[in-house]
Amino acid sequence: MIKTLPVLEKDKRGVRDAIAASLEKQMDADPRVCYLDADLMNCIGTRKLAAKYPQRAINCGIAESNMIGVAAGMSAAGMIPYAHTFGIFASRRVMDQVFLSVAYAKLNVRVLGSDAGVTAAYNGGTHMPFEDMAPYLAIPTATAIEVCDYAQAMDIMEQVKDMYGLIYIRFMRKNPIAVYPEGTKFEIGKGALLREGSDVTIMASGIMVAESLKAADMLAAEGISARVIDMFTWKPIDRELIEDSARKTGAIVTAENHNFLTGLGAQVAQVVTETYPVPVLRCGVEDEFGEVGPEDYLRKRFEMTADKVYAKAKAAIAMKK
């Protein structure tokens, strides 16, 4: 667990900017680093990499499964590949190749899944991944991470470069809020404690981190002390911190931009059940398809708001024995 103070400031730089900047830095420093994309370089800001490194930044076209096969081959040849597409295609469409060609073969590939959950917005239900983390959670040896802002993305990208294996990094389309000060350091596999509390714990990731901090302020106005944790690593999950939170606060709320039946909520509930059972309530998508709309509408439609986290926290506290 790391402890840090959030800033919650507007930031013109998003996670996409961090991904592109980190990739360029890594490719400048190490000729083994390569980047593959499924015709979305303009979306993520990596077009310049193809011009700068045409032999190592490759547009594989709208052929995501083939892209993962290429990444696996490059890994087998000693390269360090990153492969990017929308999260919806980085999960369902490529899973056979991810499972067999990368994980089962013990190769070294980082899959970047953008436009997570409701941030896909006007691309609609066909492009709205509410389940993309789930298959990665089920793959032995995989690491699954969701980043929430520029600072976190920069640090995580620097760390995964030196890791080995299948790594999935999930991130939003746009993110106008900075949660962390620039230069904040994280430990993959450990949650980040943003706020200490004694009455309830809120565990969140991605866009729901900022919403959870807002909810904690709402609770504090009523004299309720909420512990807030950014559980950015979904696998391996921080079991120690989950159990510690259950013991210290006696109630937990999870908040995610994902189907909580197969996501962070399910992960946390499983650990709580096995270690120190307390009430666990979950905010996020409950077994639904996505739909077309602006992000602010979709956040309300799928109950990904500070108001909903606040209400769930009050309900979880009421359930304490």
GUPA-253248 format. One line per field, with one value per residue: residue in one letter; y negated, z negated, x of N, C-alpha, C in turn. Coordinates in steps of 0.1 Angstrom, whole numbers. Atoms other than C-alpha are relative to their C-alpha. Example, Ala and Ser with C-alpha at 12.3 -4.5 7.8 and 13.67 -1.06 7.14 Angstrom:
2
residuo <- (A,S)
nyy <- (12,11)
nzz <- (0,0)
nxx <- (9,-9)
cayy <- (45,11)
cazz <- (-78,-71)
caxx <- (123,137)
cyy <- (-12,-11)
czz <- (0,-8)
cxx <- (9,-8)
END
This chain:
321
residuo <- (M,I,K,T,L,P,V,L,E,K,D,K,R,G,V,R,D,A,I,A,A,S,L,E,K,Q,M,D,A,D,P,R,V,C,Y,L,D,A,D,L,M,N,C,I,G,T,R,K,L,A,A,K,Y,P,Q,R,A,I,N,C,G,I,A,E,S,N,M,I,G,V,A,A,G,M,S,A,A,G,M,I,P,Y,A,H,T,F,G,I,F,A,S,R,R,V,M,D,Q,V,F,L,S,V,A,Y,A,K,L,N,V,R,V,L,G,S,D,A,G,V,T,A,A,Y,N,G,G,T,H,M,P,F,E,D,M,A,P,Y,L,A,I,P,T,A,T,A,I,E,V,C,D,Y,A,Q,A,M,D,I,M,E,Q,V,K,D,M,Y,G,L,I,Y,I,R,F,M,R,K,N,P,I,A,V,Y,P,E,G,T,K,F,E,I,G,K,G,A,L,L,R,E,G,S,D,V,T,I,M,A,S,G,I,M,V,A,E,S,L,K,A,A,D,M,L,A,A,E,G,I,S,A,R,V,I,D,M,F,T,W,K,P,I,D,R,E,L,I,E,D,S,A,R,K,T,G,A,I,V,T,A,E,N,H,N,F,L,T,G,L,G,A,Q,V,A,Q,V,V,T,E,T,Y,P,V,P,V,L,R,C,G,V,E,D,E,F,G,E,V,G,P,E,D,Y,L,R,K,R,F,E,M,T,A,D,K,V,Y,A,K,A,K,A,A,I,A,M,K,K)
nyy <- (12,13,11,12,10,4,14,3,13,-2,-2,-1,-12,-12,-12,-2,8,-6,-12,4,5,-10,-9,6,0,-13,-4,8,-5,-14,-5,-12,4,2,4,-4,7,-5,11,10,8,14,1,0,10,-7,1,5,-11,-7,8,0,-13,-8,-14,-4,4,-6,-1,-13,1,-4,-15,0,-14,-1,8,-7,-10,7,4,-12,-3,9,-4,-12,5,8,14,4,6,6,-1,8,1,2,-10,-10,-9,-5,-11,-11,-4,-5,-8,-13,3,5,-12,-11,5,8,-4,-14,-2,7,11,13,9,10,3,13,1,14,3,-9,2,10,11,-2,10,-1,-12,-9,-13,-9,4,4,-12,-1,-13,-3,-5,-13,-11,2,-5,-15,-6,-1,9,13,12,9,13,11,13,10,13,1,-4,-14,-7,1,-9,-14,-3,-2,-13,-12,-2,-9,-13,-11,-8,6,11,8,13,6,14,7,8,13,1,14,1,-6,-5,-1,9,-6,-6,-10,-13,-11,-14,-9,-11,6,11,13,5,15,6,-9,1,-11,-5,-8,1,0,-5,4,1,7,13,0,5,14,0,-6,11,9,-6,1,14,0,-8,7,11,-6,-6,-14,-1,-10,-3,-1,-7,-2,-14,0,-13,-10,-13,-6,8,2,-7,5,13,-3,-5,11,10,-6,0,13,8,-9,1,4,3,1,9,-3,3,-14,-9,-4,-15,-6,10,3,-3,-15,-3,5,-8,-14,0,3,-13,-10,5,6,3,12,4,6,5,3,10,-3,-6,-14,-10,7,5,15,7,13,12,7,-7,5,-7,-14,-1,-1,-12,-12,3,2,14,2,-2,-14,-5,5,-8,-14,0,1,-13,-10,3,-5,-15,-6,-6)
nzz <- (0,0,4,-8,1,-13,-3,-6,-7,-14,-7,-15,-4,3,0,-14,-1,7,-7,-12,5,5,-11,-8,9,1,-14,-1,9,-2,-13,1,3,-12,2,-10,1,-9,-8,9,5,1,12,12,-1,-2,-14,-1,2,-13,-9,6,1,-9,2,14,2,-11,-1,-4,-6,8,0,14,3,-7,7,11,-5,-4,12,5,-8,3,13,-2,-6,10,1,11,-8,5,-10,4,-7,9,10,-4,-9,8,8,-7,-14,-1,12,-3,-2,12,9,-5,-7,9,14,1,-6,9,-7,7,-8,8,-8,5,-4,2,0,10,5,-5,-7,-15,-3,-12,-8,3,6,-7,3,14,8,14,4,-6,10,4,-5,5,14,0,-7,9,-1,-5,8,-6,6,-6,5,1,-5,-7,8,3,-12,-3,9,-3,-13,3,7,-8,-10,6,5,-11,-1,-6,8,-6,6,-4,3,-5,-12,4,15,3,14,6,14,7,-4,-9,7,10,-3,4,0,-7,9,13,-1,4,11,-3,11,11,6,10,0,-12,-10,-14,-9,-14,-10,-12,1,12,11,3,5,13,9,2,9,14,5,3,12,11,3,9,11,-3,-4,-11,-5,-15,-5,-15,-3,-14,-4,3,2,13,9,13,10,13,2,1,13,10,-1,5,15,6,-2,1,-12,-12,-13,-12,-11,-12,-13,-5,6,13,1,-4,1,13,11,2,6,14,7,2,11,13,4,5,11,11,-6,4,-11,-12,-11,-13,-10,-13,-9,5,-10,-11,-12,-1,-9,-5,8,5,12,13,1,2,14,8,-4,5,14,3,5,14,7,1,10,13,4,2,12,11,1,5,15,6,1,10,11)
nxx <- (8,-7,9,-3,11,5,1,13,-1,2,-12,2,-6,7,-7,-5,-12,-10,-4,-8,-13,-8,-4,-10,-12,-5,-6,-12,-10,-2,4,8,14,7,14,10,13,11,6,5,-11,4,8,-8,-11,-13,-4,-14,-10,-1,-9,-13,-5,9,-3,4,14,6,15,4,13,11,-2,-6,-6,-13,-9,-5,-9,-13,-6,-6,-12,-11,-5,-8,-12,-7,5,9,11,13,10,11,12,11,1,10,-7,-11,5,8,-4,-14,-3,-6,-15,-6,-1,-9,-13,-8,-1,-4,-13,-9,-6,-1,7,9,12,6,14,5,15,6,14,8,-8,2,10,7,-2,12,-1,-9,-13,0,-4,4,-5,-13,-9,4,-9,-14,0,1,-12,-12,-12,3,1,11,-1,8,-6,11,-4,-13,-11,0,-3,-15,-7,3,-7,-14,-2,3,-10,-10,6,1,12,12,5,11,2,13,1,12,-1,-5,0,-3,-3,-12,2,-13,-10,-10,-11,4,-5,9,-5,10,4,3,9,-4,8,2,7,3,14,3,14,2,-11,4,-11,3,-11,4,8,8,-8,4,14,0,-5,11,10,-6,3,14,2,-6,9,9,-8,-3,-14,-2,-13,1,-12,0,-5,-3,-3,10,-7,4,7,-7,7,-4,7,15,3,-2,11,11,-2,-1,12,12,9,-8,7,-9,5,-8,6,-2,10,-6,1,-13,-10,-6,9,0,-13,0,10,-6,-10,7,7,-10,-9,7,13,7,8,-7,9,-8,5,-5,10,4,5,7,-8,-2,9,-5,4,-11,-5,7,12,-3,-4,13,8,-6,-2,-15,0,-3,12,3,-10,4,11,-4,-8,10,7,-9,-1,12,0,-9,6)
cayy <- (0,-35,-67,-98,-130,-136,-169,-167,-195,-200,-188,-193,-162,-129,-93,-90,-118,-99,-66,-83,-102,-72,-50,-76,-79,-41,-37,-65,-47,-10,4,35,15,16,4,20,4,15,-16,-39,-58,-92,-84,-79,-104,-79,-87,-105,-72,-56,-85,-84,-47,-31,3,4,-14,5,1,36,23,33,69,70,108,107,78,99,127,102,89,125,131,100,110,144,125,106,74,56,51,28,34,9,10,1,20,38,53,58,83,103,102,111,135,167,151,134,167,191,170,148,161,199,195,175,145,108,85,53,49,13,10,-25,-40,-20,-16,-46,-68,-52,-75,-80,-49,-31,3,22,3,0,25,33,67,63,69,101,124,110,118,154,159,174,151,121,86,63,26,-4,-39,-70,-100,-113,-109,-74,-63,-77,-58,-26,-27,-31,-1,23,18,38,65,98,115,106,72,54,17,2,-35,-61,-81,-115,-125,-162,-155,-150,-128,-126,-151,-146,-123,-101,-66,-34,2,26,51,27,2,-35,-49,-84,-90,-74,-66,-44,-40,-26,-19,-29,-10,-24,-26,-46,-74,-63,-74,-111,-103,-83,-112,-135,-110,-109,-147,-143,-117,-138,-166,-143,-132,-99,-89,-71,-54,-58,-35,-35,2,-3,32,57,86,94,79,64,90,76,41,55,75,46,23,48,51,14,0,30,21,17,1,7,-17,-8,-17,20,49,54,91,98,69,51,56,94,95,75,95,128,117,103,136,156,134,112,111,76,59,52,31,24,-6,-1,18,48,72,47,37,2,-24,-56,-89,-116,-104,-126,-110,-75,-80,-87,-60,-34,-49,-59,-91,-105,-105,-68,-60,-81,-63,-29,-38,-49,-16,5,-13,-5,32,35,58)
cazz <- (0,8,-8,12,11,41,59,79,103,139,163,201,203,204,200,238,236,210,230,261,242,224,255,273,243,241,279,277,250,260,295,283,275,303,308,327,334,349,371,341,339,345,316,291,304,315,353,348,336,370,387,362,359,390,383,347,348,370,380,382,395,383,376,338,335,361,342,311,331,345,310,298,326,319,283,293,313,282,287,261,278,268,287,287,296,281,249,264,291,267,249,267,302,294,264,281,293,260,241,263,283,254,219,225,246,217,239,231,244,230,243,241,241,245,243,212,203,206,219,253,253,288,302,284,271,297,286,249,228,196,194,209,176,169,193,182,146,156,174,152,148,163,148,152,144,148,146,137,148,165,135,127,163,167,136,145,181,168,145,170,194,171,162,181,192,203,190,197,191,193,196,204,236,220,184,175,138,122,91,84,83,111,101,78,75,73,66,90,70,41,36,32,-1,8,-24,-58,-75,-101,-92,-56,-29,8,33,68,100,132,136,103,82,84,79,48,33,39,22,-8,-11,-11,-38,-59,-58,-78,-102,-84,-80,-47,-38,0,19,56,64,97,99,103,107,86,62,29,6,-24,-20,-14,-46,-65,-53,-62,-98,-103,-88,-88,-55,-19,13,47,76,111,148,155,149,112,116,132,122,92,71,76,68,36,25,30,8,-19,-19,-24,-50,-71,-60,-62,-41,-5,19,55,78,115,143,133,162,190,225,232,252,272,254,240,211,184,193,194,160,145,165,152,117,118,98,64,54,60,41,12,11,13,-15,-38,-30,-37,-71,-79,-73,-99,-127)
caxx <- (0,12,-2,-6,-27,-50,-51,-83,-74,-83,-57,-55,-33,-50,-40,-36,-10,9,8,21,48,60,61,82,106,109,115,141,160,156,156,138,106,81,45,16,-18,-51,-56,-61,-28,-45,-69,-42,-16,10,11,44,60,53,71,100,104,88,104,91,58,35,-2,-15,-49,-83,-71,-67,-62,-35,-19,-16,-1,25,32,38,62,81,83,97,123,134,115,93,60,30,-2,-31,-67,-101,-107,-137,-114,-85,-106,-133,-119,-83,-87,-77,-44,-38,-44,-25,1,11,2,4,35,51,58,61,34,16,-19,-33,-71,-85,-120,-129,-166,-188,-159,-166,-196,-209,-193,-221,-228,-208,-177,-184,-163,-180,-163,-128,-110,-128,-109,-76,-85,-90,-57,-29,1,-16,-14,-45,-43,-67,-51,-70,-49,-17,6,-5,-3,33,45,28,41,76,72,57,85,108,82,78,46,11,0,-33,-36,-71,-77,-104,-110,-105,-98,-100,-92,-58,-61,-23,5,30,58,37,51,30,35,18,-2,-7,-36,-31,-45,-59,-79,-80,-113,-130,-166,-165,-140,-145,-124,-123,-103,-103,-129,-145,-115,-124,-161,-153,-132,-162,-185,-161,-164,-202,-200,-176,-201,-223,-196,-190,-153,-146,-114,-107,-84,-75,-73,-57,-43,-71,-47,-29,-54,-41,-56,-38,-53,-88,-87,-72,-99,-126,-112,-107,-140,-164,-180,-168,-181,-165,-169,-159,-166,-171,-196,-191,-202,-169,-148,-134,-165,-164,-126,-131,-162,-143,-114,-137,-157,-125,-108,-130,-167,-183,-210,-198,-219,-209,-213,-210,-227,-248,-251,-261,-250,-237,-256,-250,-248,-226,-204,-221,-254,-239,-223,-258,-275,-251,-249,-212,-216,-205,-241,-245,-212,-224,-257,-241,-217,-246,-264,-233,-228,-264,-258,-231,-239)
cyy <- (-12,-10,-12,-9,-4,-15,-4,-14,3,1,2,13,12,13,4,-7,7,13,-4,-5,10,10,-7,0,14,4,-8,7,15,5,13,-4,-3,-2,5,-6,6,-12,-11,-10,-15,-2,-2,-9,7,0,-4,11,7,-7,1,13,10,15,6,-5,3,0,13,0,6,16,3,14,2,-9,6,11,-6,-4,12,4,-9,2,12,-3,-9,-15,-2,-7,-6,1,-7,2,-4,11,11,11,6,11,11,4,7,11,13,-2,-4,12,9,-6,-8,7,15,2,-7,-11,-14,-11,-9,-4,-13,-1,-13,0,9,-4,-11,-11,3,-8,3,11,11,14,10,-3,-3,12,-1,13,3,5,14,11,0,5,15,7,1,-8,-14,-11,-9,-13,-10,-13,-11,-14,0,5,15,8,-1,9,15,5,2,13,12,3,11,13,10,7,-8,-11,-8,-13,-6,-15,-7,-7,-13,-1,-14,-2,7,4,-1,-11,7,5,10,14,10,13,9,12,-5,-12,-13,-6,-15,-7,10,-2,12,6,9,-2,-1,3,-3,1,-8,-13,0,-4,-14,0,5,-10,-10,6,0,-13,-1,7,-7,-11,4,7,15,1,11,1,1,6,1,14,2,13,10,14,-2,-10,-1,6,-5,-13,2,5,-10,-10,6,0,-14,-8,8,-1,-5,-2,0,-8,2,-4,13,8,5,15,7,-9,-2,4,15,4,-4,9,14,0,-2,13,10,-4,-6,-6,-13,-3,-6,-4,-5,-10,3,6,14,7,-7,-3,-15,-6,-13,-11,-7,6,-5,7,15,3,1,12,13,-2,0,-14,0,2,14,7,-4,8,14,1,-1,13,11,-2,5,15,6,6,-7)
czz <- (0,-5,7,-2,14,2,6,7,15,7,15,5,-5,-1,14,2,-7,7,11,-4,-5,10,8,-8,0,13,2,-7,3,13,1,-1,14,-3,12,-3,10,7,-9,-5,-1,-13,-12,1,3,15,2,-2,13,9,-6,0,9,-1,-13,-4,12,-1,6,7,-9,0,-14,-4,6,-7,-12,4,4,-13,-7,7,-2,-14,0,6,-9,-1,-12,6,-9,12,-4,9,-10,-10,4,9,-6,-9,8,13,0,-11,3,2,-13,-9,4,5,-10,-14,-1,5,-9,7,-7,8,-9,10,-6,5,-4,1,-9,-4,6,7,15,5,13,9,-4,-6,6,-3,-14,-9,-14,-6,4,-11,-4,6,-4,-14,-1,6,-10,4,5,-11,6,-9,6,-6,0,4,6,-9,-3,13,3,-9,4,13,-2,-7,9,11,-4,-6,12,-1,7,-10,8,-7,6,-3,8,13,-3,-15,-4,-15,-4,-14,-7,4,10,-8,-11,4,-5,0,6,-9,-14,2,-4,-10,2,-12,-11,-6,-8,1,13,9,14,8,14,9,12,-3,-14,-12,-4,-6,-15,-10,-2,-10,-15,-6,-4,-13,-12,-5,-10,-12,2,6,10,4,15,5,15,2,15,6,-3,-1,2,-9,-13,-11,-14,-3,-1,-14,-11,-1,-6,-16,-6,2,-1,11,12,11,11,10,12,13,8,-5,-13,-3,3,-1,-14,-12,-3,-6,-15,-9,-3,-11,-14,-5,-6,-12,-12,5,-7,12,12,10,11,8,14,9,-5,12,11,11,-1,10,5,-9,-4,-14,-13,-1,-3,-15,-9,3,-6,-15,-4,-5,-15,-8,-3,-10,-14,-5,-4,-14,-12,-2,-6,-15,-7,-2,-10,-12,-13)
cxx <- (9,-10,4,-12,-5,0,-13,0,-3,13,-3,6,-8,9,6,13,12,5,9,14,9,5,12,13,6,7,13,12,4,-4,-8,-15,-6,-15,-9,-13,-9,-7,-6,11,-4,-8,8,13,13,4,14,10,2,10,15,7,-8,2,-5,-13,-8,-15,-4,-14,-11,0,6,6,13,11,6,9,14,8,7,12,11,6,10,13,9,-4,-9,-12,-12,-10,-13,-12,-11,-1,-9,7,12,-3,-7,6,14,3,7,15,7,2,11,14,8,1,5,14,11,8,-3,-7,-9,-11,-6,-14,-6,-15,-8,-14,-7,8,0,-11,-8,3,-10,3,10,15,2,4,-4,6,14,10,-2,9,14,2,1,12,12,12,-2,0,-11,-1,-10,6,-10,4,14,11,1,4,15,8,-2,7,15,3,-2,10,10,-7,0,-14,-11,-5,-10,-1,-12,0,-11,3,6,-2,4,5,13,-2,14,9,10,12,-4,4,-10,7,-10,-3,-4,-9,6,-10,-1,-6,-2,-14,-3,-13,-3,12,-6,12,-4,11,-6,-8,-7,9,-4,-14,0,6,-11,-10,5,-2,-14,-3,6,-8,-10,6,3,14,2,15,-1,13,-2,6,2,5,-11,5,14,-6,7,-9,2,-7,-15,-3,2,-11,-13,1,-1,-13,-13,-10,8,-10,10,-7,9,-8,1,-12,5,-2,12,12,6,-9,0,14,0,-9,6,10,-6,-7,10,8,-7,-14,-6,-9,8,-11,8,-7,6,-11,-4,-7,-8,9,1,-10,7,-4,13,5,-7,-13,2,4,-13,-8,5,5,15,2,4,-12,-3,10,-4,-12,3,8,-9,-7,9,3,-12,-1,9,-7,4)
END
